[in-house]
Amino acid sequence: MFRIETLLCWPANCVNFEQTPLLIVNQSSEAKINCKHDGSSLLVMLWYRQQSMSLDLIGYSYSGSPPNKEPEFKDRFTQTREKTETGSLTISELVLSDSAIYYCAASTQCHKISFY
């Protein structure tokens, strides 16, 4: 058995966020983290995982579009977007290395920058 912690995202421009609190789940099971905010102009929902000192982007979705996932999260991580203000992240077949703090965030836009 291990823990998955989720914390509230910081308020952005007086937008309120609600996120599933602490989850304690068994290995090989599934964890679902819900996210809700009250910013109807925030069309992009992003999910992050914090382990130790690293913060990794899991993926993001624009309202009404399929999610975009980072390559290392393609297999067991599923993002859903019910509407602009609500979404969820589901992690299936949990393993010990999934223990982390998971954050949802929202933005009016999303830019991915690559450095070569």
Biotite code that builds the C-alpha atoms (Angstrom):
import biotite.structure as struc

atoms = struc.array([
    struc.Atom([0.000, 0.000, 0.000], chain_id="A", res_id=1, res_name="MET", atom_name="CA", element="C"),
    struc.Atom([1.274, 3.517, -0.759], chain_id="A", res_id=2, res_name="PHE", atom_name="CA", element="C"),
    struc.Atom([0.105, 7.122, -0.832], chain_id="A", res_id=3, res_name="ARG", atom_name="CA", element="C"),
    struc.Atom([-0.752, 9.489, -3.628], chain_id="A", res_id=4, res_name="ILE", atom_name="CA", element="C"),
    struc.Atom([-1.079, 13.045, -2.409], chain_id="A", res_id=5, res_name="GLU", atom_name="CA", element="C"),
    struc.Atom([-2.865, 15.779, -4.248], chain_id="A", res_id=6, res_name="THR", atom_name="CA", element="C"),
    struc.Atom([-2.761, 19.407, -3.286], chain_id="A", res_id=7, res_name="LEU", atom_name="CA", element="C"),
    struc.Atom([-4.926, 22.318, -4.246], chain_id="A", res_id=8, res_name="LEU", atom_name="CA", element="C"),
    struc.Atom([-3.579, 24.332, -7.118], chain_id="A", res_id=9, res_name="CYS", atom_name="CA", element="C"),
    struc.Atom([-2.760, 27.895, -6.328], chain_id="A", res_id=10, res_name="TRP", atom_name="CA", element="C"),
    struc.Atom([-5.460, 30.433, -7.155], chain_id="A", res_id=11, res_name="PRO", atom_name="CA", element="C"),
    struc.Atom([-4.760, 32.295, -10.390], chain_id="A", res_id=12, res_name="ALA", atom_name="CA", element="C"),
    struc.Atom([-6.478, 35.633, -10.910], chain_id="A", res_id=13, res_name="ASN", atom_name="CA", element="C"),
    struc.Atom([-8.950, 34.832, -8.112], chain_id="A", res_id=14, res_name="CYS", atom_name="CA", element="C"),
    struc.Atom([-9.946, 31.491, -9.622], chain_id="A", res_id=15, res_name="VAL", atom_name="CA", element="C"),
    struc.Atom([-10.821, 28.806, -7.075], chain_id="A", res_id=16, res_name="ASN", atom_name="CA", element="C"),
    struc.Atom([-9.599, 25.221, -7.535], chain_id="A", res_id=17, res_name="PHE", atom_name="CA", element="C"),
    struc.Atom([-10.841, 22.029, -5.896], chain_id="A", res_id=18, res_name="GLU", atom_name="CA", element="C"),
    struc.Atom([-8.877, 18.823, -6.225], chain_id="A", res_id=19, res_name="GLN", atom_name="CA", element="C"),
    struc.Atom([-9.202, 15.343, -4.726], chain_id="A", res_id=20, res_name="THR", atom_name="CA", element="C"),
    struc.Atom([-7.300, 15.342, -1.398], chain_id="A", res_id=21, res_name="PRO", atom_name="CA", element="C"),
    struc.Atom([-4.980, 12.612, -0.131], chain_id="A", res_id=22, res_name="LEU", atom_name="CA", element="C"),
    struc.Atom([-5.519, 9.150, -1.636], chain_id="A", res_id=23, res_name="LEU", atom_name="CA", element="C"),
    struc.Atom([-4.180, 5.938, -0.138], chain_id="A", res_id=24, res_name="ILE", atom_name="CA", element="C"),
    struc.Atom([-4.464, 3.081, -2.613], chain_id="A", res_id=25, res_name="VAL", atom_name="CA", element="C"),
    struc.Atom([-3.109, -0.420, -3.171], chain_id="A", res_id=26, res_name="ASN", atom_name="CA", element="C"),
    struc.Atom([-0.620, -1.386, -5.832], chain_id="A", res_id=27, res_name="GLN", atom_name="CA", element="C"),
    struc.Atom([-2.163, -2.722, -9.055], chain_id="A", res_id=28, res_name="SER", atom_name="CA", element="C"),
    struc.Atom([-5.345, -0.738, -8.390], chain_id="A", res_id=29, res_name="SER", atom_name="CA", element="C"),
    struc.Atom([-6.472, 2.571, -9.890], chain_id="A", res_id=30, res_name="GLU", atom_name="CA", element="C"),
    struc.Atom([-6.442, 6.152, -8.590], chain_id="A", res_id=31, res_name="ALA", atom_name="CA", element="C"),
    struc.Atom([-8.715, 8.896, -9.906], chain_id="A", res_id=32, res_name="LYS", atom_name="CA", element="C"),
    struc.Atom([-7.949, 12.539, -9.110], chain_id="A", res_id=33, res_name="ILE", atom_name="CA", element="C"),
    struc.Atom([-10.675, 15.069, -9.863], chain_id="A", res_id=34, res_name="ASN", atom_name="CA", element="C"),
    struc.Atom([-10.093, 18.740, -10.581], chain_id="A", res_id=35, res_name="CYS", atom_name="CA", element="C"),
    struc.Atom([-12.598, 21.574, -10.668], chain_id="A", res_id=36, res_name="LYS", atom_name="CA", element="C"),
    struc.Atom([-12.172, 25.335, -11.012], chain_id="A", res_id=37, res_name="HIS", atom_name="CA", element="C"),
    struc.Atom([-14.477, 28.287, -11.524], chain_id="A", res_id=38, res_name="ASP", atom_name="CA", element="C"),
    struc.Atom([-12.583, 30.014, -14.348], chain_id="A", res_id=39, res_name="GLY", atom_name="CA", element="C"),
    struc.Atom([-14.701, 29.607, -17.482], chain_id="A", res_id=40, res_name="SER", atom_name="CA", element="C"),
    struc.Atom([-12.052, 31.403, -19.587], chain_id="A", res_id=41, res_name="SER", atom_name="CA", element="C"),
    struc.Atom([-9.339, 28.881, -18.619], chain_id="A", res_id=42, res_name="LEU", atom_name="CA", element="C"),
    struc.Atom([-9.598, 26.570, -21.613], chain_id="A", res_id=43, res_name="LEU", atom_name="CA", element="C"),
    struc.Atom([-6.449, 24.518, -20.917], chain_id="A", res_id=44, res_name="VAL", atom_name="CA", element="C"),
    struc.Atom([-6.216, 22.022, -18.048], chain_id="A", res_id=45, res_name="MET", atom_name="CA", element="C"),
    struc.Atom([-2.756, 20.703, -17.189], chain_id="A", res_id=46, res_name="LEU", atom_name="CA", element="C"),
    struc.Atom([-1.633, 17.868, -14.920], chain_id="A", res_id=47, res_name="TRP", atom_name="CA", element="C"),
    struc.Atom([1.734, 17.683, -13.143], chain_id="A", res_id=48, res_name="TYR", atom_name="CA", element="C"),
    struc.Atom([3.509, 15.104, -10.981], chain_id="A", res_id=49, res_name="ARG", atom_name="CA", element="C"),
    struc.Atom([5.975, 16.142, -8.288], chain_id="A", res_id=50, res_name="GLN", atom_name="CA", element="C"),
    struc.Atom([8.443, 13.555, -7.067], chain_id="A", res_id=51, res_name="GLN", atom_name="CA", element="C"),
    struc.Atom([11.322, 14.685, -4.892], chain_id="A", res_id=52, res_name="SER", atom_name="CA", element="C"),
    struc.Atom([12.566, 17.956, -6.414], chain_id="A", res_id=53, res_name="MET", atom_name="CA", element="C"),
    struc.Atom([11.230, 17.320, -9.919], chain_id="A", res_id=54, res_name="SER", atom_name="CA", element="C"),
    struc.Atom([7.964, 18.637, -11.376], chain_id="A", res_id=55, res_name="LEU", atom_name="CA", element="C"),
    struc.Atom([6.925, 16.791, -14.541], chain_id="A", res_id=56, res_name="ASP", atom_name="CA", element="C"),
    struc.Atom([4.173, 17.698, -16.974], chain_id="A", res_id=57, res_name="LEU", atom_name="CA", element="C"),
    struc.Atom([1.911, 14.672, -17.437], chain_id="A", res_id=58, res_name="ILE", atom_name="CA", element="C"),
    struc.Atom([-0.230, 16.263, -20.114], chain_id="A", res_id=59, res_name="GLY", atom_name="CA", element="C"),
    struc.Atom([-2.789, 18.903, -20.931], chain_id="A", res_id=60, res_name="TYR", atom_name="CA", element="C"),
    struc.Atom([-6.081, 19.283, -22.730], chain_id="A", res_id=61, res_name="SER", atom_name="CA", element="C"),
    struc.Atom([-7.949, 22.090, -24.399], chain_id="A", res_id=62, res_name="TYR", atom_name="CA", element="C"),
    struc.Atom([-11.656, 22.217, -23.637], chain_id="A", res_id=63, res_name="SER", atom_name="CA", element="C"),
    struc.Atom([-13.481, 20.091, -26.215], chain_id="A", res_id=64, res_name="GLY", atom_name="CA", element="C"),
    struc.Atom([-10.314, 18.458, -27.617], chain_id="A", res_id=65, res_name="SER", atom_name="CA", element="C"),
    struc.Atom([-8.528, 15.148, -26.975], chain_id="A", res_id=66, res_name="PRO", atom_name="CA", element="C"),
    struc.Atom([-5.772, 15.278, -24.333], chain_id="A", res_id=67, res_name="PRO", atom_name="CA", element="C"),
    struc.Atom([-2.072, 15.605, -25.139], chain_id="A", res_id=68, res_name="ASN", atom_name="CA", element="C"),
    struc.Atom([0.206, 13.415, -23.015], chain_id="A", res_id=69, res_name="LYS", atom_name="CA", element="C"),
    struc.Atom([3.945, 13.447, -22.554], chain_id="A", res_id=70, res_name="GLU", atom_name="CA", element="C"),
    struc.Atom([5.570, 10.232, -23.881], chain_id="A", res_id=71, res_name="PRO", atom_name="CA", element="C"),
    struc.Atom([6.468, 8.772, -20.470], chain_id="A", res_id=72, res_name="GLU", atom_name="CA", element="C"),
    struc.Atom([2.817, 9.035, -19.346], chain_id="A", res_id=73, res_name="PHE", atom_name="CA", element="C"),
    struc.Atom([1.099, 7.568, -22.435], chain_id="A", res_id=74, res_name="LYS", atom_name="CA", element="C"),
    struc.Atom([0.345, 4.082, -21.100], chain_id="A", res_id=75, res_name="ASP", atom_name="CA", element="C"),
    struc.Atom([-1.321, 4.165, -17.674], chain_id="A", res_id=76, res_name="ARG", atom_name="CA", element="C"),
    struc.Atom([-2.320, 7.833, -17.299], chain_id="A", res_id=77, res_name="PHE", atom_name="CA", element="C"),
    struc.Atom([-5.715, 8.910, -18.653], chain_id="A", res_id=78, res_name="THR", atom_name="CA", element="C"),
    struc.Atom([-6.984, 12.481, -18.698], chain_id="A", res_id=79, res_name="GLN", atom_name="CA", element="C"),
    struc.Atom([-10.664, 13.259, -19.107], chain_id="A", res_id=80, res_name="THR", atom_name="CA", element="C"),
    struc.Atom([-12.324, 16.614, -19.523], chain_id="A", res_id=81, res_name="ARG", atom_name="CA", element="C"),
    struc.Atom([-16.024, 16.719, -18.684], chain_id="A", res_id=82, res_name="GLU", atom_name="CA", element="C"),
    struc.Atom([-16.324, 20.438, -19.425], chain_id="A", res_id=83, res_name="LYS", atom_name="CA", element="C"),
    struc.Atom([-14.157, 23.568, -19.329], chain_id="A", res_id=84, res_name="THR", atom_name="CA", element="C"),
    struc.Atom([-14.126, 23.724, -15.528], chain_id="A", res_id=85, res_name="GLU", atom_name="CA", element="C"),
    struc.Atom([-13.864, 20.018, -14.658], chain_id="A", res_id=86, res_name="THR", atom_name="CA", element="C"),
    struc.Atom([-11.558, 17.151, -15.471], chain_id="A", res_id=87, res_name="GLY", atom_name="CA", element="C"),
    struc.Atom([-9.797, 14.163, -13.979], chain_id="A", res_id=88, res_name="SER", atom_name="CA", element="C"),
    struc.Atom([-6.603, 12.165, -14.103], chain_id="A", res_id=89, res_name="LEU", atom_name="CA", element="C"),
    struc.Atom([-6.771, 8.385, -13.705], chain_id="A", res_id=90, res_name="THR", atom_name="CA", element="C"),
    struc.Atom([-3.683, 6.272, -13.098], chain_id="A", res_id=91, res_name="ILE", atom_name="CA", element="C"),
    struc.Atom([-4.227, 2.559, -13.692], chain_id="A", res_id=92, res_name="SER", atom_name="CA", element="C"),
    struc.Atom([-2.203, -0.468, -12.576], chain_id="A", res_id=93, res_name="GLU", atom_name="CA", element="C"),
    struc.Atom([-0.504, 1.548, -9.850], chain_id="A", res_id=94, res_name="LEU", atom_name="CA", element="C"),
    struc.Atom([3.103, 0.816, -8.955], chain_id="A", res_id=95, res_name="VAL", atom_name="CA", element="C"),
    struc.Atom([5.132, 2.097, -6.038], chain_id="A", res_id=96, res_name="LEU", atom_name="CA", element="C"),
    struc.Atom([6.946, 4.628, -8.242], chain_id="A", res_id=97, res_name="SER", atom_name="CA", element="C"),
    struc.Atom([3.594, 6.398, -8.850], chain_id="A", res_id=98, res_name="ASP", atom_name="CA", element="C"),
    struc.Atom([3.766, 7.709, -5.266], chain_id="A", res_id=99, res_name="SER", atom_name="CA", element="C"),
    struc.Atom([3.886, 11.483, -5.689], chain_id="A", res_id=100, res_name="ALA", atom_name="CA", element="C"),
    struc.Atom([2.039, 14.749, -5.355], chain_id="A", res_id=101, res_name="ILE", atom_name="CA", element="C"),
    struc.Atom([-0.208, 15.421, -8.355], chain_id="A", res_id=102, res_name="TYR", atom_name="CA", element="C"),
    struc.Atom([-1.349, 18.910, -9.332], chain_id="A", res_id=103, res_name="TYR", atom_name="CA", element="C"),
    struc.Atom([-3.928, 20.178, -11.741], chain_id="A", res_id=104, res_name="CYS", atom_name="CA", element="C"),
    struc.Atom([-3.576, 23.658, -13.186], chain_id="A", res_id=105, res_name="ALA", atom_name="CA", element="C"),
    struc.Atom([-5.470, 25.718, -15.727], chain_id="A", res_id=106, res_name="ALA", atom_name="CA", element="C"),
    struc.Atom([-4.533, 28.406, -18.207], chain_id="A", res_id=107, res_name="SER", atom_name="CA", element="C"),
    struc.Atom([-5.944, 30.474, -21.029], chain_id="A", res_id=108, res_name="THR", atom_name="CA", element="C"),
    struc.Atom([-3.222, 29.083, -23.298], chain_id="A", res_id=109, res_name="GLN", atom_name="CA", element="C"),
    struc.Atom([-0.499, 26.461, -23.422], chain_id="A", res_id=110, res_name="CYS", atom_name="CA", element="C"),
    struc.Atom([2.848, 26.642, -25.176], chain_id="A", res_id=111, res_name="HIS", atom_name="CA", element="C"),
    struc.Atom([5.357, 23.842, -25.340], chain_id="A", res_id=112, res_name="LYS", atom_name="CA", element="C"),
    struc.Atom([8.919, 25.040, -25.805], chain_id="A", res_id=113, res_name="ILE", atom_name="CA", element="C"),
    struc.Atom([11.701, 22.714, -26.911], chain_id="A", res_id=114, res_name="SER", atom_name="CA", element="C"),
    struc.Atom([15.383, 23.521, -26.500], chain_id="A", res_id=115, res_name="PHE", atom_name="CA", element="C"),
    struc.Atom([18.002, 21.922, -28.723], chain_id="A", res_id=116, res_name="TYR", atom_name="CA", element="C"),
])
